[in-house]
Amino acid sequence: MAPMTRNRASAAGVPEPIMAVYYAQRASAGLIIAEATTPNAVGATYPNIPAIHDESHVAGWRRVTDAVRAAGGQMFLQLQHGGRVGHPETSGLHPLAPSPVPLPGTIVTPSGHRDNVVPREMTEQEIRTTVADFAAAARGAVDAGFAGVEVHAANGYLLHQFLSNHTNHRTDGYGGTVANRIRLTVEVVRAVVEAVGAERVGVRIAPGVTANAMAEDDVDDVYPALLSALDDLGPAYLHVVFADPDQPLFRTLRKAWSGTLIANPSLPWPGPLPADGGRAAAERLLAAGADLVSLGRAFLANPDLVARLRTGAPLNPIRDAHLMYVGGETGYTDYPALD
Ligand SMILES: Cc1cc2nc3c(=O)[nH]c(=O)nc-3n(C[C@H](O)[C@H](O)[C@H](O)COP(=O)(O)O)c2cc1C
């Protein structure tokens, strides 16, 4: 199950009991990668996203992992620092990013949509603190009962912002050349591996994905270099978003990565989801060398997706798309299982 932000934590980022219900309903997924969770206060993106930087967060997540384990499932926790994707009205802090390049447009905050602010360029000291915060968050996640963590270097958040020369205009050791732009992601993964062990660490990348107004000119240089550096650290898996087996880059990444590769198929976005939930696309990725596949929206709408795919039963369609990010049970824990 791919990570999906659902905004059901408390305002302080503590996972609420309803999240234990939602994830336990989906425990038959081979592995649940839980939603993007902030490793520190300034990295918070949107209202009611979960956090993992104090004891209350660890205790809240433990309720979730206990419920999933009791239902026979395993979870990793995705660690996400938003970088420029964040707002002072949400986090109480001014967003930090590689460079003062704002996200265009508006962002949702607790008091509604607000214009994005120009983020402040991280100092090297703030970069070091951020790396340490990821490592501490990983330890917190393991304390909370997660089997491991997924470092989020995809979809236009902080680490992805460092990878692209559109959002990274730095002239120090973290900007300019490909070797410099991949440096922060490699440092974060190394620190997290040292904190909890390589077998407990995954990394998510999204080469060329334009989420959060991302643009990348040199994916054919950046990602092979990144994978070569990460491969040496030996994490449990690499997770590629919107993977397309017809694109040469997917085959390049597969060849460059000696470990487990999870591919998230490239399905119509924002929709509609195909009636098979992505099964045919997933099978094409497996044939092209992926070891595992992840699915997102099909799991959102089908707590027993695995049983449905096994038996060929029809899938629940996603309803009330506008409820996907809003609190409460509706559109969250009320999707029916077959029996
Ligand atoms: C409601 C929702 C929330 C999402 N939140 C996250 C997230 O927190 N972290 C992330 O890496 N991707 C996130 N994604 C992207 C999914 O992990 C996945 O890549 C995407 O939905 C495509 O897979 P699918 O076609 O099977 O849904 C989200 C997607 C949806 C629909």
The ligand as a Gaussian input file, in Angstrom:
#p B3LYP/6-31G(d) Opt

LIG

0 1
 C       -5.013000      10.867000      -1.034000
 C       -3.576000      10.678000      -1.479000
 C       -2.543000      11.050000      -0.636000
 C       -1.213000      10.841000      -1.014000
 N       -0.208000      11.130000      -0.119000
 C        1.070000      10.761000      -0.392000
 C        2.081000      10.821000       0.610000
 O        1.831000      11.169000       1.766000
 N        3.343000      10.468000       0.256000
 C        3.666000      10.056000      -1.015000
 O        4.824000       9.751000      -1.293000
 N        2.706000       9.931000      -1.970000
 C        1.427000      10.249000      -1.681000
 N        0.439000      10.046000      -2.612000
 C        0.781000       9.387000      -3.878000
 C        0.561000       7.876000      -3.757000
 O        1.509000       7.279000      -2.888000
 C        0.697000       7.207000      -5.129000
 O        1.992000       7.449000      -5.635000
 C       -0.328000       7.726000      -6.117000
 O       -1.631000       7.730000      -5.551000
 C       -0.338000       6.894000      -7.402000
 O       -0.687000       5.544000      -7.093000
 P       -2.183000       5.023000      -7.466000
 O       -2.367000       5.366000      -8.924000
 O       -2.152000       3.557000      -7.195000
 O       -3.126000       5.796000      -6.606000
 C       -0.907000      10.281000      -2.277000
 C       -1.961000       9.946000      -3.125000
 C       -3.281000      10.116000      -2.736000
 C       -4.384000       9.685000      -3.651000

